[in-house]
Every structure is written in C-alpha cells, then in structure tokens.
Amino acid sequence: MASDRNCCPLSATLCLALLAVMTNVGTVWNEVVWDDRAAVAYNTDLHRSTSVSNLWHNDYWGQPMTAVDSHKSWRPLATLTFRWNYLVHRLEPVGYHVINIFLHALTTCLVMIVGAHVLRDRRSAMIASLMFVAHPIHTEPVASIVGRADLLCGVFTLAAVYFHLISSVVSTCDATVLHQMNRFTAWAIAHALALAACLSKEVGIACFPLFTAFDMIILLCDIQPWKGPMVKPRTSPPLRRITCLRCAISTACALIVLLIHAARHGKQLLYSWTVLENSVASNLRGDVRAQLLSYAYIHTQYFSKLLLPLRLSYDYGHPCIDHVTSVLDVRNLQSFTLYLLLLVVTIVGLLYRLKSVLYTILLIALPFVPASHVFLPIGTILGERLLYLPSVGFCLLFALLYRTVEVPAKTMKVSEHKPTCNSHFLVKVRRSTGHRRRYIEMSSKSKWRRIVQRTAPCAFLIWRTQLATAGALFICAVLRTISRNSEWRSEHLLFESSIDVCPLSLKVTNNLALVLMAIGKDSSRTRDLVRAARLLDEAIDVHPNFSSAMFNRALLRRLEERHMAAIYEFNRALSIETDHLLYAYVGLELWLLVRNGSCMNCGHRNLGHMVRTVILSQAGQHLLKGQSSLPLASCALASVAFDLGDYTRAGTLAERALIQLSAADNMRAETGMARGSMYNILGLAWRARGDDAAALGAFMAGLKLNPACFELLANAASLYADNGNDTQAVSHFELALRMEPMSAELISNYGYFYEQHDQFQSAFALYKQAQQTFWPARHPQIETNLLNLEKKLAINGTGANRRITTQFKLL
C-alpha cells in the first residue's frame, strides 16, 4: 500500500538524527570565526537592553535595514534564536554550535519524512537521508554560527513541504495523519511554516512557488488521467478548481512576503555590491551578456560542489572564478550541458507523469533561484551554505537514480518478486510509448520467474558491488565532512584551508594576512610578518584600490616599528575609501601610535612634542568623521581631547563613551577594559578641574570593572598621596607595580612619593630604575626629577620640590 511506503519508522528516523549529531559533534568546540563576529559578537540586537522590536527593523548583522551600507538581509527569526542563546550563555560559542547541530539533525529527519512521500519508497528515502547526513557541502551552515539562518530555513521549508503534501487534494500520505487533522488545517500549517522560513532567510520565499508547482504537478498527473502522452486529458472540474485556488493563494502569499521585505529596505531598495562581494555585478555592470554567461558558469560550479565536494572554501570571491565574457568561451559548454540535462529530465518527467522526478527537480531548482543571481545579484559569487536546501532535492534525485539501477537483493534466489516503480524506472520509460500505456508490473508470474532464473547467477555479484561502492562513498563523504568541520575550528585553520582552493581571493589573502599578524591562543603559533606582507602585497597587486588590505599593511608597518610608513599607509587607505568606519579605525590606530610613544622618540624634545601634537590632531579629526556610535572610537576621542589639554571636552566624551559601552556586551574583556579606561579619563578630567572627590569616585568605579588596570591604580595612588592618605597611596602603588613592573612613569611617580616624605635614597633609586627602564629613549620629566633630587642630596635635603603631573591612560 502507498501508506506503508510513505510512513517512516521512528527508530530509523532517530538513528539518522543520531548519525547527523555524531558526524558534526566536532563543531561544538569551534570558535567564533569570520561572519560570526558580525552576526553575534558585535550585534547589539542580542542584548537584553535592546528592544526585541529592533529585530523587525534591523538586518541580520544588527544594522538598520534603511542604512546605506546594509546588505538587506532581513532574518528576524534567526536573530531571535541568537538572542535566546545570548541570554543563556552570552558569547560562549558552545551553546550556539549545539543548537546548530540539533537543527541539522532535525533537518535530516525531515529529509527522511519528506523523501518517503516524494519518492513513495522508504528505502529510497533512507538512501537520500544518509547522503544528506554525509554530504560535506553542509559543513559551512553547521560549523559556522552564522549558518543558523540556513538551518532554520531548511527545517521550516521541509516541514512546510511535508504538510503541503499531506494536504493535497489527491494525497497518498499515511491515513493516520489525515485522521488527526483535515486537509485545510494541514494546508494552513504549511503556509505558516513557509512564512517562518521567510523570516529565517530570504531563500524561504521558495516555499510558495514550491506549493504552486506541486499543485500543478498533481493537477497534471493525478486529477487529469492521461490515455497517452499526446492525448488530450479529461478534466475534473471540482478538483481542478480547488487546485487552481490553492495555486493562486500561494502565489499571492509570495507577493505579500516580497512587498513586506521590500518595505523594510527604505529608500535604497538594493545594496550596491563591490568587487569584494560580487565581482560580476560590480565589474560587468552594463554588460548583460557577460553577466548571464558568467552566472551560468557559476551555476556549473555550484553543481560541481554538489557532485564532487572535495575542494571547499569559505569564500570564492574575486578573482577566484574568472568571468565569461565571450560566447566562444569553452566554459559555456559546461553551462549548456547542465541546462540541457535538467531540461531533458524535466520533459521526460512531464511526458510520463513521473511525479517523483518532477518533485526532486523542483526541490533542486526553486530553492536555488534566490541564490542564482537570476533576478537579483546577491552578496557572494558562490556560497556553500546556499546549497543547503537545494542539496535536499539533489540527494532525493540521487536516491531515485540509485534505486533505478540497483539490482534487487531478492534476485539471489528464484522468487515471485515484483519490481517497484522506483527500482525499475528505466523499464517504465521504455515501455510507456504509443497510445496504450503499459505498466511496469509483470502480469505473468512465469515470465518474471524466467527472467529471475536467467539473471540470478550474476545478480548477487552486481548487488554486492553496488552495495560496497555505495558504502565506500558514504564513508569517504563522512570522513571528508569531519575533516572539513575541523577546518572551521579557528580562523587560522579556515583561512589556511581556503588559500589552497582560492589562492588569489582578495578576502582570503587579506584575512589570512591579518591572522598571521596576530598571536593566536595557540602559544605554538607566532607572528609571521614576512608571509603576511607577501599576502597583502599580492592582494594589492590584484586590486590596487583594496582599502582594507592597505589598512592592514599599515598595521603591519606599525608591528615592524616603521611608524612613519604606517601613517603613510593609513592615509593612502583613506584616500581610496572614505568610509566612516575606516575613518574611525584609522583614528584609533593613529592614537595608539601616540599612546605607545612610538612617534615621540625623535631625539629632540620639541620635535617629538610637535609630531605628537600633529598626529593627535589628525587622529581627532578622523575620529570625528568616523562612526560616532562606535564605542572604541568615542573612547579614543576622549583620550585625544585629554592629551590635547581639553579636559572639559574629554570628560564629556568619556561620559558618552561609558553610556555606549554600558549598552554593549559587559561580558567581553575588551569592553570591560575600555570602560575602565573611560573611568580613568573621567577621573583625570575631574582632577584637572580640581574635584578630587569626583575623581576618586571615577577611579574606584573603574577598578571595580578592571581591578588589574595599573593606570587606575597609579592615578588613585597619586590622588591618595596628594590628599595625605599615605597608607592607601603605598598600597595602590605596590599593586600597580605588581601589575606593570616596567612602567617608567609609574616608577617615577612612586619615587616622587618617597621624595615628598624625605626618603631621598629610596626616591633616587626609583628614579634611576625609571631612567633605565625608559632607556635608550629619554624622558624629560624623569631626568628633571632626578636632577632636582641630586641637588637636594648635595645640599643635604634643601631645595624646592614640585609636583609630578604624569598621568596614566589606557584603552
């Protein structure tokens, strides 16, 4: 019975889910990598202090949908699940990965359930589900946190397809399901799940065309019985009207969802993609023929990733895939062959009413349309995670073909076994010619017995060979999936694996260079500045206006202590792109150069002070042009104002930065350090204005957030010393020295404290230690203090003392 073939045993479904979990369990220990930072780590929509209504107005990355630089990726339901994760365990990545694995296991179960209804055979559905579990193309959506949108969309889409199938007017589904709900309820649930899929990712819009196409197939194949391929069918008016009404409602729902999505975009309907995101849309703008040929070739690359997923990369950006600009390009043969194959299979399915074949083709094609650049260009040339839903149809088609060529195991001995429709699909095609349709079932048992007797000697070997080949392919696919999951463990491993696949990709080379410039958590890996410089030079040679690579090369120059060259590269990056975020980051880096004293060692006091003032002024100008809502930029701007002597403005900017930082993630270490730094600036500003009580309160508030901040400890110690609280002063000085024993200014201030208490020998020793710590550079204030103390020692303690004004700041 059909219902027997369509129902799925619970044990088999649970085993598939367990297998999916075991295959991807290694991703639990993956770090926050690549796009995960923008979607989770830096997304303020996840915080409890942010209103949930922001999810309706902001994109997947936390930016307003109406913003000019928004990618228009509206996925509020996926962001809501991130928010739930964040409320439970903040930014600990384990919880995010556990949910992703659970969603993938649930999708695998739904592939089994939907496959049983689409293929009308449990064994074929099991083969498709096993292939879906093992396919390495699913690594990116499962192993990356940002792939949550694809997983959610896959779950809701397959569930919607299942309920739509059991709600069809001619349904072959399990009768027990239909007894528990009527068809209209199942149809309404299907559309509600489709809406949830649309709110998870834009690909979910394909649900409604799938509903329409499924109903049309039912209208052609079941409601209107055919006498032959070329005979006009009889109509069934009541059922035909119901099916047409369902198609119209599904089409209307799709249009409504599109209008709602477009209304979120504001005045700018689409984002203007750059060469980094979509080189075809950027470089071939205006050349429609070249765009179509290039996109067609990219479709063949997508198909090759489904067919042979060996060389995988997180990015295939420019110039990884060359453009096709001529009709005579030999690569057009691949595109033509792919489209011809799909067309032939579709025509055969329509002519011979092969619903299973038509369903699988639709499940491949329609979910792929939003990612195919056919209607609108998207923000990636080729993305592996975009194949998560189309791979379901691919796995179902593979299972259908496998069952077609499979030799039944029962042919090992003589029996009266009759072939099923799926296992003898080719026989059905060959015999379905002419005006009389011949069914595949053998009417004569004796005839089938003779066929079995003739094929029995070699059938066993063929069946064993097929089974062994399928098993070997399954094991190889599982091993490749596990291996690929390990490559997503960290950004360094991810970028290193991608550089082998796309060695010239601008994003890959730039990001790998940035990782090589930083020391990772693994102590065995150190900086490789030589290789980083080579990668950045290659990226700039390929794309001379690559501002991000120019900025990173400036960072490299700073690490090489070539500070003037770094300033030059920063200015070159700004001359290429005037993005507000780039202004903010350049301002931050220039301020860091001054803060670290890198531009003061000019050998001359006045020259060093002049260079410092010029760079600080330039940093302040860039920070003002930059992102005012960026907390770290506000922190740097407050510090710049303080260094330039504008204490009132520095205090105001520090208070604004504290407000921004309080709305950010309080659990991140760098956020706590930045808040401590702003309390330090605020305390110094209050002290410069003569309010020591307010200054002490700011220092204490900063120490609660960052107890190990030696600048806060040192400034609090100086404040205690000036107010006569020697016990607290000594305690804070000792703690500060314990945190930063090599700070020349801290040692000098401690020496001044002893000098104030007439302990000249101790003060002299500390001044000498500060001078040696600062060597070979010269600190004018320390040298002046040491000279004054030598005079005091020479005249036995007489002489004028003066207060040290050295103060400490940190970001």
Protein Blocks (a to p, Z undefined) as FASTA:
>chain_A
ZZlmmpccfklmmmmmmmmmmmmmmmmmpccehjlmmmmmmmmklpmklcfklmmmmcfk
opafkbmklghiacfklmmmmmmmmmmnomafklmmmmmmmmmmmmmmmmmmmmmmmnop
aklmmmmmmmmmmpmklmmmmmpmklmmmmmmmmmmmmmmmmmmmmpmbdcbdfklmmmp
cfklmmmmmmmmmmmmmmmpmklmmmmmmmmmmmmmmmmmmmmccfbfklccdddfklmm
mmmmmmmmmmmmmmmmmmmmmmmnommlbacddfklmmmlmmmgoilmlmmmmmmmmmmm
mmmmmmmcmbgcfbfcdfkbacdfbfklmklmmmmmmmmmmmmmmmmmmmnopaklmmmm
mmmmmmmmmmnommpccfbfbdfklmmmmmmmmmmmmmmmmmmmpccfklmpccfbdcdf
klmmmmmmmmmgcjbdcdfbdfblklmmmmmmmmmmmmmmmmmmmmmmmmmmmmmmmmmm
mmmmmmmmpmklmmmmmmmmmmmbmklmmmmmmmmmpccfblkbccdfklmmmmmmmmmm
mmmmlmklmmmmmmmmmmnopaklmmmmmmmmmmmpccfklmmmmmmmmmmmmmnommmm
nopaklmmmmmmmmmmmmmmmmmmmcfklmklmmmmmmmmmmnopaklmmmmmmmmmmmm
mmmcfkbmklmmmmmmmmmmmmmmmmmnopaklmmmmmmmmmmmmmmlmklmmmmmmmmm
mnopaklmmmmmmmmmmmmmmbmklmmmmmmmmmmnopaklmmmmmmmmmmmmpcbdcfk
lmmmmmmmmmmmmnnopacddddfbdcddZZ
